[in-house]
Amino acid sequence: MHMREIKAHDRELLWKFRYRLTTMKNTITRFLRCVDFNESDESDEALRMLPLWENEKTVTTEDALELLSEDFVNASVRQFAVKQLDKESNQEIENY
């Protein structure tokens, strides 16, 4: 699902409640799908928020692996995903 596949209303809600989403598991990929990384202000804001998800420990292994999929091409997002996976045991990652 790419940004353009998210309905405008859903995108607005995700952006409006973006800080609340950082406290909830399985929301980072949904949020990042609504970000237009070609729009510098929006992209910068989203990238500044990545540590919030990390601090809340709400990024799951599944989320991190999804952030490495072809849907997420931003280098900073991919680096964030690798950093999250580095915290997991090999056994945990092998489960996927």
C-alpha contacts under 8 A as a table, 3 or more apart, distances in Angstrom:
res1	aa1	res2	aa2	distance
1	M	5	E	5.92
1	M	6	I	7.42
1	M	33	R	7.39
1	M	71	D	7.50
2	H	5	E	5.33
2	H	6	I	7.01
2	H	33	R	6.04
2	H	34	C	7.85
2	H	71	D	6.83
3	M	6	I	5.48
3	M	33	R	5.13
3	M	34	C	4.97
3	M	35	V	6.80
3	M	36	D	7.09
4	R	7	K	7.38
6	I	10	D	6.47
6	I	11	R	6.17
6	I	33	R	7.87
6	I	34	C	6.84
7	K	10	D	5.26
7	K	11	R	6.14
8	A	11	R	5.02
8	A	12	E	6.16
9	H	12	E	5.13
9	H	13	L	6.33
10	D	13	L	5.11
10	D	14	L	6.14
11	R	14	L	5.14
11	R	15	W	6.15
11	R	34	C	5.49
12	E	15	W	5.16
12	E	16	K	5.95
13	L	16	K	4.98
13	L	17	F	6.08
14	L	17	F	5.42
14	L	18	R	5.70
14	L	21	L	7.90
14	L	30	R	7.86
14	L	31	F	5.98
14	L	34	C	7.23
15	W	18	R	5.00
15	W	31	F	7.21
15	W	34	C	7.47
17	F	20	R	5.33
17	F	21	L	6.30
18	R	21	L	5.07
18	R	22	T	6.77
18	R	31	F	7.04
19	Y	22	T	5.41
19	Y	23	T	7.59
20	R	23	T	5.77
20	R	24	M	7.33
21	L	24	M	5.25
21	L	25	K	7.98
21	L	27	T	6.00
21	L	28	I	7.36
21	L	31	F	7.82
22	T	25	K	7.76
22	T	27	T	7.29
22	T	28	I	7.17
22	T	52	L	6.04
22	T	53	W	4.88
22	T	56	E	6.82
22	T	58	T	7.02
23	T	53	W	6.97
23	T	56	E	5.84
23	T	58	T	6.43
24	M	27	T	6.21
24	M	58	T	5.92
25	K	28	I	7.66
25	K	58	T	4.50
25	K	59	V	6.17
25	K	60	T	7.01
26	N	29	T	7.00
26	N	30	R	7.78
26	N	58	T	7.10
26	N	59	V	6.68
26	N	60	T	6.84
26	N	63	D	6.47
27	T	30	R	5.26
27	T	31	F	6.14
28	I	31	F	5.12
28	I	32	L	6.06
28	I	53	W	7.41
28	I	59	V	7.01
28	I	63	D	7.17
29	T	32	L	5.13
29	T	33	R	6.07
29	T	63	D	6.44
29	T	66	E	7.39
29	T	67	L	6.82
30	R	33	R	5.22
30	R	34	C	6.79
31	F	34	C	5.42
31	F	35	V	6.90
32	L	35	V	5.19
32	L	46	A	7.32
35	V	42	E	6.64
35	V	43	S	6.55
35	V	46	A	7.13
36	D	39	E	5.55
36	D	42	E	6.53
36	D	43	S	6.39
37	F	40	S	6.66
37	F	42	E	6.87
37	F	43	S	4.69
37	F	74	N	7.60
38	N	43	S	7.09
39	E	42	E	5.55
39	E	43	S	5.96
40	S	43	S	5.01
40	S	44	D	5.85
41	D	44	D	5.17
41	D	45	E	6.17
42	E	45	E	5.20
42	E	46	A	6.25
43	S	46	A	5.17
43	S	47	L	6.19
44	D	47	L	5.19
44	D	48	R	6.11
45	E	48	R	5.13
45	E	49	M	6.36
46	A	49	M	5.14
46	A	50	L	6.79
47	L	50	L	5.43
47	L	76	S	7.25
47	L	77	V	7.35
48	R	51	P	6.95
49	M	52	L	5.36
49	M	53	W	7.16
50	L	53	W	5.51
50	L	54	E	6.62
50	L	80	F	7.47
51	P	54	E	4.81
51	P	55	N	5.98
52	L	55	N	5.07
52	L	56	E	6.22
53	W	56	E	5.20
53	W	57	K	6.13
53	W	58	T	5.75
53	W	59	V	6.34
54	E	57	K	5.05
54	E	58	T	6.74
54	E	59	V	6.68
54	E	84	Q	7.82
57	K	60	T	8.00
59	V	63	D	5.91
59	V	64	A	6.71
59	V	84	Q	7.48
60	T	63	D	5.01
60	T	64	A	6.32
61	T	64	A	5.10
61	T	65	L	6.18
61	T	84	Q	7.56
61	T	85	L	6.54
61	T	88	E	7.47
61	T	92	E	7.81
61	T	93	I	6.99
62	E	65	L	5.19
62	E	66	E	6.14
62	E	96	Y	7.75
63	D	66	E	5.08
63	D	67	L	6.22
64	A	67	L	5.08
64	A	68	L	6.74
64	A	81	A	4.60
64	A	82	V	7.15
64	A	84	Q	6.36
64	A	85	L	6.45
65	L	68	L	5.26
65	L	69	S	6.94
65	L	81	A	6.92
65	L	85	L	7.77
66	E	69	S	5.18
67	L	71	D	7.49
67	L	72	F	5.67
67	L	77	V	6.88
67	L	78	R	6.13
67	L	81	A	5.91
68	L	71	D	7.86
68	L	72	F	6.39
68	L	73	V	7.90
68	L	78	R	5.63
68	L	81	A	6.61
68	L	82	V	7.95
69	S	72	F	5.91
69	S	73	V	7.91
70	E	73	V	6.26
72	F	77	V	7.15
72	F	78	R	7.15
73	V	77	V	7.59
73	V	78	R	7.10
74	N	77	V	5.39
74	N	78	R	6.35
75	A	78	R	5.07
75	A	79	Q	6.09
76	S	79	Q	5.03
76	S	80	F	6.11
77	V	80	F	5.04
77	V	81	A	6.30
78	R	81	A	5.00
78	R	82	V	6.33
79	Q	82	V	5.12
79	Q	83	K	6.18
80	F	83	K	5.06
80	F	84	Q	6.30
81	A	84	Q	5.10
81	A	85	L	6.26
82	V	85	L	5.03
82	V	86	D	6.13
83	K	86	D	5.13
83	K	87	K	6.92
84	Q	87	K	5.49
84	Q	88	E	7.21
85	L	88	E	5.23
85	L	93	I	7.69
86	D	89	S	7.71
88	E	92	E	6.31
88	E	93	I	6.89
89	S	92	E	5.21
89	S	93	I	6.57
90	N	93	I	5.16
90	N	94	E	6.03
91	Q	94	E	4.99
91	Q	95	N	6.44
92	E	95	N	5.41
92	E	96	Y	7.62
93	I	96	Y	5.70
